[in-house]
Amino acid sequence: MRRRHHFHIDHLGHSVTATVETGRRSVLEVLVDGKETGYATAAGDRPLTAAVELPTEPPRTVTVRAVHGPGVPRCLLLPDEDAEPLVMAPRAY
């Protein structure tokens, strides 16, 4: 059975929204300011990772990672290699 989970965070003045669809094949879709900028798929419960670009000056690349767990998956925004991951808040749509 497929389920959709939604997550959101505001980072550097931009809206980052992720939708994780779970099931036999997992799908991660990432929107930045309402535009789809990242997409990833994997079989089973493997973590999903999508690199997206924030429209800052200069443009900045961040990574969104969805990790399956018991119950609802978790979604993290990884701003830099050295920075702490930011937890994206779940959203009910």
C-alpha positions as CSV (number, residue, x, y, z in Angstrom):
1,M,0.0,0.0,0.0
2,R,1.3,3.4,-1.0
3,R,1.3,6.3,1.4
4,R,2.3,10.0,1.0
5,H,4.1,12.0,3.7
6,H,4.7,15.7,3.5
7,F,7.5,17.8,5.1
8,H,8.5,21.5,5.1
9,I,11.2,23.8,6.2
10,D,12.1,27.5,5.5
11,H,15.9,27.8,4.9
12,L,17.8,31.0,3.9
13,G,14.5,32.7,3.0
14,H,13.3,29.9,0.7
15,S,10.5,27.3,1.2
16,V,11.6,23.7,0.9
17,T,8.8,21.1,0.7
18,A,9.3,17.3,0.4
19,T,6.8,14.6,-0.4
20,V,7.8,11.0,0.4
21,E,5.7,8.3,-1.2
22,T,6.3,4.9,0.5
23,G,5.5,1.4,-0.8
24,R,7.4,-1.2,-2.9
25,R,9.1,1.7,-4.7
26,S,9.8,4.8,-2.6
27,V,9.7,8.3,-4.2
28,L,11.0,11.6,-3.0
29,E,9.9,14.9,-4.6
30,V,11.4,18.2,-3.5
31,L,9.9,21.6,-4.2
32,V,11.8,24.9,-3.7
33,D,9.5,27.9,-3.6
34,G,6.8,25.8,-5.2
35,K,8.8,24.6,-8.1
36,E,9.9,20.9,-8.4
37,T,13.7,20.9,-8.3
38,G,14.6,17.4,-7.0
39,Y,13.4,13.8,-7.5
40,A,14.7,10.4,-6.3
41,T,13.4,6.8,-6.3
42,A,14.6,3.7,-4.6
43,A,13.3,0.2,-4.1
44,G,12.1,-0.8,-0.6
45,D,13.2,1.0,2.5
46,R,16.5,2.5,1.3
47,P,17.1,6.2,2.2
48,L,16.3,8.6,-0.5
49,T,18.6,11.6,-1.3
50,A,18.0,14.5,-3.7
51,A,20.3,17.5,-4.2
52,V,18.5,20.7,-4.9
53,E,19.6,24.3,-5.6
54,L,18.4,27.2,-3.6
55,P,18.0,30.4,-5.8
56,T,20.3,32.5,-3.6
57,E,23.1,34.8,-4.8
58,P,25.3,32.8,-5.6
59,P,23.1,29.7,-5.9
60,R,23.5,27.2,-3.1
61,T,23.1,23.4,-3.3
62,V,21.5,21.6,-0.3
63,T,20.6,17.9,0.1
64,V,17.2,16.5,1.2
65,R,17.3,13.0,2.7
66,A,14.3,10.9,3.5
67,V,14.9,8.1,6.0
68,H,12.4,5.3,6.5
69,G,11.7,4.2,10.1
70,P,9.1,2.6,12.1
71,G,5.9,4.5,11.3
72,V,6.3,7.8,9.5
73,P,9.6,8.5,7.6
74,R,11.8,11.4,8.7
75,C,13.1,14.1,6.3
76,L,16.3,16.0,6.8
77,L,17.8,19.1,5.1
78,L,21.6,18.9,4.9
79,P,22.8,22.4,4.3
80,D,26.5,21.8,4.1
81,E,28.9,18.9,4.8
82,D,30.1,20.5,8.0
83,A,26.6,21.7,9.2
84,E,24.2,19.9,11.4
85,P,21.2,18.3,9.6
86,L,17.9,20.2,10.0
87,V,14.8,18.2,10.7
88,M,11.9,19.1,8.3
89,A,8.6,19.4,10.0
90,P,5.8,16.9,9.0
91,R,2.8,18.5,7.3
92,A,-0.7,17.1,7.0
93,Y,-2.3,17.9,3.6
